[in-house]
Amino acid sequence: MLILDEATSALDATSEYLVRTALNKLLENSRQTVLIIAHRFLLAAG
């Protein structure tokens, strides 16, 4: 299980995009459970 608690809250837009892209690739290639705690809907919906 991967827990992300405000994982991108202190990142600029470019860095946040890179984290979201990497997370999406991880989830496409695995059956891992991910709990995302975020105030920004874009990260949670991604």
PyMOL Python script that loads the backbone (N, CA, C, O; Angstrom):
from pymol import cmd

cmd.read_pdbstr("""\
ATOM      1  N   MET A   1       0.849  -1.170   0.000  1.00  0.00           N
ATOM      2  CA  MET A   1       0.000   0.000   0.000  1.00  0.00           C
ATOM      3  C   MET A   1       0.894   1.231   0.000  1.00  0.00           C
ATOM      4  O   MET A   1       1.857   1.323   0.761  1.00  0.00           O
ATOM      5  N   LEU A   2       0.556   2.165  -0.861  1.00  0.00           N
ATOM      6  CA  LEU A   2       1.280   3.429  -0.955  1.00  0.00           C
ATOM      7  C   LEU A   2       0.375   4.529  -0.411  1.00  0.00           C
ATOM      8  O   LEU A   2      -0.753   4.693  -0.875  1.00  0.00           O
ATOM      9  N   ILE A   3       0.865   5.281   0.572  1.00  0.00           N
ATOM     10  CA  ILE A   3       0.095   6.371   1.164  1.00  0.00           C
ATOM     11  C   ILE A   3       0.775   7.684   0.808  1.00  0.00           C
ATOM     12  O   ILE A   3       1.949   7.892   1.115  1.00  0.00           O
ATOM     13  N   LEU A   4       0.025   8.567   0.157  1.00  0.00           N
ATOM     14  CA  LEU A   4       0.535   9.883  -0.231  1.00  0.00           C
ATOM     15  C   LEU A   4      -0.274  10.941   0.506  1.00  0.00           C
ATOM     16  O   LEU A   4      -1.451  11.144   0.211  1.00  0.00           O
ATOM     17  N   ASP A   5       0.350  11.609   1.456  1.00  0.00           N
ATOM     18  CA  ASP A   5      -0.310  12.644   2.248  1.00  0.00           C
ATOM     19  C   ASP A   5       0.220  14.000   1.810  1.00  0.00           C
ATOM     20  O   ASP A   5       1.325  14.398   2.179  1.00  0.00           O
ATOM     21  N   GLU A   6      -0.582  14.703   1.019  1.00  0.00           N
ATOM     22  CA  GLU A   6      -0.187  16.012   0.486  1.00  0.00           C
ATOM     23  C   GLU A   6       1.176  15.925  -0.196  1.00  0.00           C
ATOM     24  O   GLU A   6       2.047  16.765   0.029  1.00  0.00           O
ATOM     25  N   ALA A   7       1.348  14.915  -1.018  1.00  0.00           N
ATOM     26  CA  ALA A   7       2.650  14.626  -1.637  1.00  0.00           C
ATOM     27  C   ALA A   7       3.152  15.733  -2.555  1.00  0.00           C
ATOM     28  O   ALA A   7       4.358  15.854  -2.771  1.00  0.00           O
ATOM     29  N   THR A   8       2.252  16.536  -3.093  1.00  0.00           N
ATOM     30  CA  THR A   8       2.687  17.573  -4.033  1.00  0.00           C
ATOM     31  C   THR A   8       2.379  18.983  -3.543  1.00  0.00           C
ATOM     32  O   THR A   8       2.478  19.935  -4.318  1.00  0.00           O
ATOM     33  N   SER A   9       2.015  19.135  -2.297  1.00  0.00           N
ATOM     34  CA  SER A   9       1.568  20.445  -1.807  1.00  0.00           C
ATOM     35  C   SER A   9       2.645  21.527  -1.860  1.00  0.00           C
ATOM     36  O   SER A   9       2.315  22.708  -1.972  1.00  0.00           O
ATOM     37  N   ALA A  10       3.914  21.155  -1.783  1.00  0.00           N
ATOM     38  CA  ALA A  10       4.997  22.144  -1.790  1.00  0.00           C
ATOM     39  C   ALA A  10       5.741  22.190  -3.123  1.00  0.00           C
ATOM     40  O   ALA A  10       6.822  22.772  -3.212  1.00  0.00           O
ATOM     41  N   LEU A  11       5.167  21.579  -4.155  1.00  0.00           N
ATOM     42  CA  LEU A  11       5.852  21.515  -5.447  1.00  0.00           C
ATOM     43  C   LEU A  11       5.324  22.565  -6.412  1.00  0.00           C
ATOM     44  O   LEU A  11       4.169  22.982  -6.331  1.00  0.00           O
ATOM     45  N   ASP A  12       6.191  22.983  -7.323  1.00  0.00           N
ATOM     46  CA  ASP A  12       5.738  23.870  -8.391  1.00  0.00           C
ATOM     47  C   ASP A  12       4.960  23.035  -9.409  1.00  0.00           C
ATOM     48  O   ASP A  12       4.933  21.808  -9.317  1.00  0.00           O
ATOM     49  N   ALA A  13       4.336  23.692 -10.365  1.00  0.00           N
ATOM     50  CA  ALA A  13       3.465  23.008 -11.324  1.00  0.00           C
ATOM     51  C   ALA A  13       4.205  21.949 -12.139  1.00  0.00           C
ATOM     52  O   ALA A  13       3.662  20.874 -12.391  1.00  0.00           O
ATOM     53  N   THR A  14       5.426  22.241 -12.550  1.00  0.00           N
ATOM     54  CA  THR A  14       6.198  21.284 -13.350  1.00  0.00           C
ATOM     55  C   THR A  14       6.528  20.038 -12.542  1.00  0.00           C
ATOM     56  O   THR A  14       6.373  18.918 -13.029  1.00  0.00           O
ATOM     57  N   SER A  15       6.975  20.228 -11.326  1.00  0.00           N
ATOM     58  CA  SER A  15       7.312  19.088 -10.470  1.00  0.00           C
ATOM     59  C   SER A  15       6.070  18.271 -10.129  1.00  0.00           C
ATOM     60  O   SER A  15       6.126  17.042 -10.083  1.00  0.00           O
ATOM     61  N   GLU A  16       4.958  18.948  -9.892  1.00  0.00           N
ATOM     62  CA  GLU A  16       3.709  18.237  -9.608  1.00  0.00           C
ATOM     63  C   GLU A  16       3.303  17.375 -10.803  1.00  0.00           C
ATOM     64  O   GLU A  16       2.861  16.240 -10.629  1.00  0.00           O
ATOM     65  N   TYR A  17       3.451  17.905 -11.999  1.00  0.00           N
ATOM     66  CA  TYR A  17       3.144  17.140 -13.212  1.00  0.00           C
ATOM     67  C   TYR A  17       4.026  15.893 -13.301  1.00  0.00           C
ATOM     68  O   TYR A  17       3.540  14.812 -13.635  1.00  0.00           O
ATOM     69  N   LEU A  18       5.304  16.037 -13.008  1.00  0.00           N
ATOM     70  CA  LEU A  18       6.222  14.895 -13.065  1.00  0.00           C
ATOM     71  C   LEU A  18       5.839  13.818 -12.047  1.00  0.00           C
ATOM     72  O   LEU A  18       5.909  12.625 -12.345  1.00  0.00           O
ATOM     73  N   VAL A  19       5.439  14.234 -10.860  1.00  0.00           N
ATOM     74  CA  VAL A  19       5.011  13.274  -9.839  1.00  0.00           C
ATOM     75  C   VAL A  19       3.738  12.568 -10.291  1.00  0.00           C
ATOM     76  O   VAL A  19       3.631  11.349 -10.166  1.00  0.00           O
ATOM     77  N   ARG A  20       2.774  13.320 -10.814  1.00  0.00           N
ATOM     78  CA  ARG A  20       1.526  12.707 -11.293  1.00  0.00           C
ATOM     79  C   ARG A  20       1.789  11.720 -12.416  1.00  0.00           C
ATOM     80  O   ARG A  20       1.197  10.641 -12.450  1.00  0.00           O
ATOM     81  N   THR A  21       2.677  12.085 -13.339  1.00  0.00           N
ATOM     82  CA  THR A  21       3.014  11.199 -14.453  1.00  0.00           C
ATOM     83  C   THR A  21       3.656   9.911 -13.949  1.00  0.00           C
ATOM     84  O   THR A  21       3.293   8.821 -14.393  1.00  0.00           O
ATOM     85  N   ALA A  22       4.594  10.029 -13.038  1.00  0.00           N
ATOM     86  CA  ALA A  22       5.259   8.847 -12.479  1.00  0.00           C
ATOM     87  C   ALA A  22       4.264   7.974 -11.717  1.00  0.00           C
ATOM     88  O   ALA A  22       4.316   6.748 -11.817  1.00  0.00           O
ATOM     89  N   LEU A  23       3.374   8.582 -10.968  1.00  0.00           N
ATOM     90  CA  LEU A  23       2.374   7.830 -10.220  1.00  0.00           C
ATOM     91  C   LEU A  23       1.436   7.088 -11.170  1.00  0.00           C
ATOM     92  O   LEU A  23       1.105   5.926 -10.936  1.00  0.00           O
ATOM     93  N   ASN A  24       1.011   7.750 -12.230  1.00  0.00           N
ATOM     94  CA  ASN A  24       0.139   7.099 -13.213  1.00  0.00           C
ATOM     95  C   ASN A  24       0.827   5.906 -13.854  1.00  0.00           C
ATOM     96  O   ASN A  24       0.196   4.867 -14.050  1.00  0.00           O
ATOM     97  N   LYS A  25       2.106   6.030 -14.185  1.00  0.00           N
ATOM     98  CA  LYS A  25       2.852   4.905 -14.764  1.00  0.00           C
ATOM     99  C   LYS A  25       2.953   3.761 -13.768  1.00  0.00           C
ATOM    100  O   LYS A  25       2.800   2.597 -14.141  1.00  0.00           O
ATOM    101  N   LEU A  26       3.210   4.079 -12.509  1.00  0.00           N
ATOM    102  CA  LEU A  26       3.285   3.055 -11.473  1.00  0.00           C
ATOM    103  C   LEU A  26       1.966   2.298 -11.373  1.00  0.00           C
ATOM    104  O   LEU A  26       1.955   1.070 -11.288  1.00  0.00           O
ATOM    105  N   LEU A  27       0.867   3.024 -11.382  1.00  0.00           N
ATOM    106  CA  LEU A  27      -0.438   2.391 -11.220  1.00  0.00           C
ATOM    107  C   LEU A  27      -0.846   1.588 -12.446  1.00  0.00           C
ATOM    108  O   LEU A  27      -1.555   0.590 -12.319  1.00  0.00           O
ATOM    109  N   GLU A  28      -0.413   2.003 -13.630  1.00  0.00           N
ATOM    110  CA  GLU A  28      -0.716   1.253 -14.850  1.00  0.00           C
ATOM    111  C   GLU A  28      -0.028  -0.104 -14.846  1.00  0.00           C
ATOM    112  O   GLU A  28      -0.557  -1.073 -15.391  1.00  0.00           O
ATOM    113  N   ASN A  29       1.140  -0.176 -14.239  1.00  0.00           N
ATOM    114  CA  ASN A  29       1.960  -1.381 -14.298  1.00  0.00           C
ATOM    115  C   ASN A  29       1.894  -2.240 -13.039  1.00  0.00           C
ATOM    116  O   ASN A  29       2.657  -3.198 -12.910  1.00  0.00           O
ATOM    117  N   SER A  30       1.005  -1.919 -12.118  1.00  0.00           N
ATOM    118  CA  SER A  30       0.925  -2.718 -10.894  1.00  0.00           C
ATOM    119  C   SER A  30      -0.513  -2.751 -10.395  1.00  0.00           C
ATOM    120  O   SER A  30      -1.379  -2.018 -10.872  1.00  0.00           O
ATOM    121  N   ARG A  31      -0.729  -3.601  -9.444  1.00  0.00           N
ATOM    122  CA  ARG A  31      -2.047  -3.699  -8.813  1.00  0.00           C
ATOM    123  C   ARG A  31      -1.928  -3.224  -7.364  1.00  0.00           C
ATOM    124  O   ARG A  31      -2.454  -3.855  -6.447  1.00  0.00           O
ATOM    125  N   GLN A  32      -1.248  -2.133  -7.177  1.00  0.00           N
ATOM    126  CA  GLN A  32      -0.970  -1.609  -5.846  1.00  0.00           C
ATOM    127  C   GLN A  32      -2.112  -0.710  -5.380  1.00  0.00           C
ATOM    128  O   GLN A  32      -2.693   0.040  -6.165  1.00  0.00           O
ATOM    129  N   THR A  33      -2.418  -0.801  -4.101  1.00  0.00           N
ATOM    130  CA  THR A  33      -3.405   0.081  -3.500  1.00  0.00           C
ATOM    131  C   THR A  33      -2.730   1.399  -3.151  1.00  0.00           C
ATOM    132  O   THR A  33      -1.637   1.416  -2.584  1.00  0.00           O
ATOM    133  N   VAL A  34      -3.396   2.516  -3.499  1.00  0.00           N
ATOM    134  CA  VAL A  34      -2.843   3.839  -3.220  1.00  0.00           C
ATOM    135  C   VAL A  34      -3.903   4.666  -2.497  1.00  0.00           C
ATOM    136  O   VAL A  34      -5.043   4.770  -2.948  1.00  0.00           O
ATOM    137  N   LEU A  35      -3.509   5.245  -1.378  1.00  0.00           N
ATOM    138  CA  LEU A  35      -4.361   6.163  -0.633  1.00  0.00           C
ATOM    139  C   LEU A  35      -3.778   7.557  -0.829  1.00  0.00           C
ATOM    140  O   LEU A  35      -2.651   7.833  -0.416  1.00  0.00           O
ATOM    141  N   ILE A  36      -4.559   8.436  -1.464  1.00  0.00           N
ATOM    142  CA  ILE A  36      -4.086   9.793  -1.751  1.00  0.00           C
ATOM    143  C   ILE A  36      -4.873  10.778  -0.893  1.00  0.00           C
ATOM    144  O   ILE A  36      -6.101  10.837  -0.957  1.00  0.00           O
ATOM    145  N   ILE A  37      -4.150  11.541  -0.099  1.00  0.00           N
ATOM    146  CA  ILE A  37      -4.741  12.605   0.706  1.00  0.00           C
ATOM    147  C   ILE A  37      -4.278  13.912   0.075  1.00  0.00           C
ATOM    148  O   ILE A  37      -3.088  14.228   0.082  1.00  0.00           O
ATOM    149  N   ALA A  38      -5.236  14.675  -0.475  1.00  0.00           N
ATOM    150  CA  ALA A  38      -4.852  15.889  -1.204  1.00  0.00           C
ATOM    151  C   ALA A  38      -5.982  16.909  -1.165  1.00  0.00           C
ATOM    152  O   ALA A  38      -7.160  16.553  -1.151  1.00  0.00           O
ATOM    153  N   HIS A  39      -5.606  18.166  -1.148  1.00  0.00           N
ATOM    154  CA  HIS A  39      -6.583  19.236  -1.264  1.00  0.00           C
ATOM    155  C   HIS A  39      -6.833  19.597  -2.722  1.00  0.00           C
ATOM    156  O   HIS A  39      -7.867  20.172  -3.061  1.00  0.00           O
ATOM    157  N   ARG A  40      -5.889  19.260  -3.570  1.00  0.00           N
ATOM    158  CA  ARG A  40      -6.038  19.533  -4.999  1.00  0.00           C
ATOM    159  C   ARG A  40      -6.696  18.332  -5.668  1.00  0.00           C
ATOM    160  O   ARG A  40      -6.147  17.230  -5.671  1.00  0.00           O
ATOM    161  N   PHE A  41      -7.857  18.556  -6.224  1.00  0.00           N
ATOM    162  CA  PHE A  41      -8.610  17.472  -6.845  1.00  0.00           C
ATOM    163  C   PHE A  41      -7.858  16.850  -8.011  1.00  0.00           C
ATOM    164  O   PHE A  41      -7.993  15.651  -8.255  1.00  0.00           O
ATOM    165  N   LEU A  42      -7.070  17.632  -8.736  1.00  0.00           N
ATOM    166  CA  LEU A  42      -6.367  17.130  -9.918  1.00  0.00           C
ATOM    167  C   LEU A  42      -5.461  15.955  -9.578  1.00  0.00           C
ATOM    168  O   LEU A  42      -5.409  14.986 -10.335  1.00  0.00           O
ATOM    169  N   LEU A  43      -4.752  16.015  -8.469  1.00  0.00           N
ATOM    170  CA  LEU A  43      -3.875  14.903  -8.090  1.00  0.00           C
ATOM    171  C   LEU A  43      -4.695  13.664  -7.757  1.00  0.00           C
ATOM    172  O   LEU A  43      -4.368  12.562  -8.198  1.00  0.00           O
ATOM    173  N   ALA A  44      -5.740  13.837  -6.994  1.00  0.00           N
ATOM    174  CA  ALA A  44      -6.552  12.688  -6.586  1.00  0.00           C
ATOM    175  C   ALA A  44      -7.284  12.072  -7.770  1.00  0.00           C
ATOM    176  O   ALA A  44      -7.469  10.856  -7.820  1.00  0.00           O
ATOM    177  N   ALA A  45      -7.696  12.888  -8.710  1.00  0.00           N
ATOM    178  CA  ALA A  45      -8.443  12.386  -9.868  1.00  0.00           C
ATOM    179  C   ALA A  45      -7.536  11.767 -10.909  1.00  0.00           C
ATOM    180  O   ALA A  45      -7.967  10.925 -11.697  1.00  0.00           O
ATOM    181  N   GLY A  46      -6.260  12.189 -10.915  1.00  0.00           N
ATOM    182  CA  GLY A  46      -5.309  11.798 -11.942  1.00  0.00           C
ATOM    183  C   GLY A  46      -5.212  10.360 -12.158  1.00  0.00           C
ATOM    184  O   GLY A  46      -4.437   9.913 -13.004  1.00  0.00           O
TER     185      GLY A  46
END
""", "prot")
cmd.dss("prot")
cmd.show_as("cartoon", "prot")
cmd.util.cbc("prot")
cmd.orient("prot")
